[in-house]
Amino acid sequence: MKKTDKKLLEEFIRVDHAGERGAIKIYEGQLLALKTIMKNDELKEKIEEMKVHEQEHADFFDKEIKKRNIKPTKFLPLWDLLGIGLGFSSTILGNKAAMLCTASVEEVIDEHYQNQINKIGDDEKNLKNKIIKFREDELHHKDIAYKNGASKEGLYSIMDKIIKTSSRIAITISEKI
């Protein structure tokens, strides 16, 4: 029976807690732009639906953090601001940019969750099953983003790289601090 390293487990839960909260903040920023400047009810509805999943994920990791007495990342307030800013700014650039923001983040999270799934042992079956389910939700969000205009053509390819690099940096920092 493969056992999960305690330090690794703490890092997984800390970063997943921060990441799911970050996803909520991105969607909040997008919704703010859609309610004030962009006025796109169809896109607003899709983002609100995806936000519900992210809230479910965040609630789970919030409970895990408390139950296991793990300190959240010290960067939560900064991630909150950056998430809202990313969501808002991507949305005021238009539908393609808003949906690319979702697709880019979800592609990084897909890799991130798959890496965790591969490292979690048999002793953490519930956690592993939750992460498998959450990864499936994130892949669904990515599909929604592409069906609704996400594009990596032209300048969007630069935006994709910036969002992915920033997400990976935030993951690395949140695991440790």
C-alpha positions as CSV (number, residue, x, y, z in Angstrom):
1,M,0.0,0.0,0.0
2,K,1.5,3.3,-1.2
3,K,1.4,5.9,1.6
4,T,1.3,9.7,0.8
5,D,4.2,11.8,2.2
6,K,2.8,14.1,4.9
7,K,4.7,17.2,3.7
8,L,3.7,16.6,0.1
9,L,0.1,16.2,1.2
10,E,0.2,19.5,3.0
11,E,1.6,21.2,-0.1
12,F,-1.2,19.7,-2.2
13,I,-4.0,20.9,0.0
14,R,-2.4,24.3,0.6
15,V,-2.0,25.0,-3.2
16,D,-5.3,23.5,-4.1
17,H,-7.1,25.6,-1.5
18,A,-5.4,28.7,-3.0
19,G,-6.0,27.7,-6.6
20,E,-9.7,27.0,-6.2
21,R,-10.1,30.3,-4.4
22,G,-8.1,32.0,-7.2
23,A,-10.5,30.5,-9.7
24,I,-13.4,32.0,-7.9
25,K,-11.7,35.4,-7.9
26,I,-11.0,35.2,-11.6
27,Y,-14.7,34.4,-12.2
28,E,-15.7,37.3,-9.9
29,G,-13.5,39.6,-11.9
30,Q,-15.1,38.4,-15.1
31,L,-18.6,38.8,-13.7
32,L,-17.8,42.3,-12.5
33,A,-16.7,43.3,-16.0
34,L,-19.8,41.6,-17.5
35,K,-22.2,43.3,-15.1
36,T,-20.7,46.8,-15.5
37,I,-18.9,47.3,-18.8
38,M,-19.4,44.4,-21.2
39,K,-23.0,43.3,-20.7
40,N,-23.0,39.8,-22.1
41,D,-25.8,37.8,-20.4
42,E,-25.0,34.6,-22.2
43,L,-21.3,34.6,-21.2
44,K,-22.3,35.8,-17.6
45,E,-24.5,32.7,-17.3
46,K,-21.7,30.3,-18.3
47,I,-19.2,31.9,-16.0
48,E,-21.7,31.8,-13.1
49,E,-22.2,28.0,-13.7
50,M,-18.5,27.4,-13.7
51,K,-18.1,29.5,-10.6
52,V,-20.5,27.1,-8.8
53,H,-18.1,24.2,-9.4
54,E,-15.1,26.2,-8.2
55,Q,-17.0,27.1,-5.0
56,E,-17.7,23.4,-4.4
57,H,-14.0,22.7,-4.8
58,A,-12.9,25.6,-2.6
59,D,-15.3,24.6,0.1
60,F,-13.8,21.1,0.1
61,F,-10.2,22.4,0.4
62,D,-11.2,24.9,3.0
63,K,-12.5,22.1,5.2
64,E,-9.4,20.0,4.5
65,I,-7.2,22.9,5.5
66,K,-9.0,23.3,8.8
67,K,-9.4,19.6,9.5
68,R,-5.7,18.9,8.9
69,N,-4.5,22.1,10.6
70,I,-2.6,23.2,7.5
71,K,-1.7,26.9,7.1
72,P,-3.0,28.5,4.0
73,T,-0.6,30.2,1.7
74,K,0.5,33.6,3.0
75,F,-0.2,34.9,-0.5
76,L,-4.0,34.5,-0.5
77,P,-4.7,38.3,-0.3
78,L,-2.4,38.9,-3.3
79,W,-3.8,36.0,-5.3
80,D,-7.3,37.4,-4.6
81,L,-6.4,40.8,-6.1
82,L,-4.5,39.3,-9.0
83,G,-7.4,36.9,-9.8
84,I,-10.0,39.6,-9.8
85,G,-7.7,41.7,-11.9
86,L,-7.0,38.9,-14.4
87,G,-10.7,38.1,-14.7
88,F,-11.7,41.7,-15.2
89,S,-9.0,42.6,-17.6
90,S,-9.4,39.5,-19.7
91,T,-13.1,40.1,-20.0
92,I,-12.9,43.8,-21.0
93,L,-10.6,42.6,-23.9
94,G,-13.6,40.6,-25.2
95,N,-15.2,37.2,-25.3
96,K,-12.2,35.4,-26.9
97,A,-9.9,36.7,-24.2
98,A,-12.2,36.0,-21.3
99,M,-12.7,32.4,-22.5
100,L,-8.9,32.0,-23.2
101,C,-8.3,33.0,-19.6
102,T,-10.4,30.1,-18.5
103,A,-8.9,27.7,-21.0
104,S,-5.3,28.6,-20.1
105,V,-5.8,28.3,-16.4
106,E,-7.7,25.0,-16.7
107,E,-4.9,23.5,-18.9
108,V,-2.4,24.2,-16.2
109,I,-4.7,22.8,-13.5
110,D,-5.3,19.7,-15.6
111,E,-1.5,19.0,-15.5
112,H,-1.3,20.0,-11.8
113,Y,-4.2,17.8,-10.7
114,Q,-2.9,14.9,-12.7
115,N,0.5,15.2,-11.1
116,Q,-1.1,15.1,-7.7
117,I,-3.3,12.1,-8.6
118,N,-0.2,10.2,-9.6
119,K,1.5,11.0,-6.2
120,I,-1.4,10.4,-3.8
121,G,-1.2,7.0,-2.1
122,D,-3.9,4.5,-1.2
123,D,-4.1,6.0,2.3
124,E,-5.8,9.2,0.9
125,K,-8.5,7.6,-1.2
126,N,-11.1,10.2,-0.5
127,L,-8.8,13.1,-1.3
128,K,-7.6,11.4,-4.5
129,N,-11.2,10.7,-5.6
130,K,-12.1,14.4,-5.0
131,I,-9.2,15.6,-7.0
132,I,-10.1,13.2,-9.8
133,K,-13.6,14.6,-9.8
134,F,-12.4,18.3,-9.6
135,R,-10.0,17.6,-12.5
136,E,-12.9,16.4,-14.6
137,D,-14.9,19.6,-13.7
138,E,-11.9,21.7,-14.8
139,L,-11.6,19.8,-18.1
140,H,-15.3,20.5,-18.7
141,H,-14.6,24.2,-18.0
142,K,-11.8,24.1,-20.6
143,D,-14.2,22.6,-23.1
144,I,-16.8,25.2,-22.4
145,A,-14.2,27.9,-23.0
146,Y,-13.1,26.6,-26.3
147,K,-16.8,26.1,-27.4
148,N,-17.4,29.7,-26.5
149,G,-14.6,31.4,-28.4
150,A,-11.3,30.8,-26.6
151,S,-8.5,31.1,-29.2
152,K,-4.7,30.9,-29.2
153,E,-4.3,32.5,-32.6
154,G,-2.2,35.7,-33.1
155,L,-1.7,37.8,-30.0
156,Y,-3.9,35.4,-28.0
157,S,-0.9,33.0,-28.0
158,I,1.1,35.5,-25.9
159,M,-1.8,35.9,-23.5
160,D,-2.0,32.1,-23.1
161,K,1.7,31.9,-22.3
162,I,1.5,34.8,-19.8
163,I,-1.5,33.3,-18.0
164,K,0.0,29.8,-17.9
165,T,3.4,31.0,-16.7
166,S,1.8,33.1,-14.0
167,S,-0.4,30.2,-12.9
168,R,2.6,27.9,-12.6
169,I,4.5,30.5,-10.6
170,A,1.6,30.9,-8.3
171,I,1.3,27.1,-7.8
172,T,5.0,26.8,-7.0
173,I,4.9,29.7,-4.4
174,S,1.6,28.5,-2.9
175,E,2.9,25.0,-2.3
176,K,5.8,26.3,-0.2
177,I,4.7,29.5,1.5
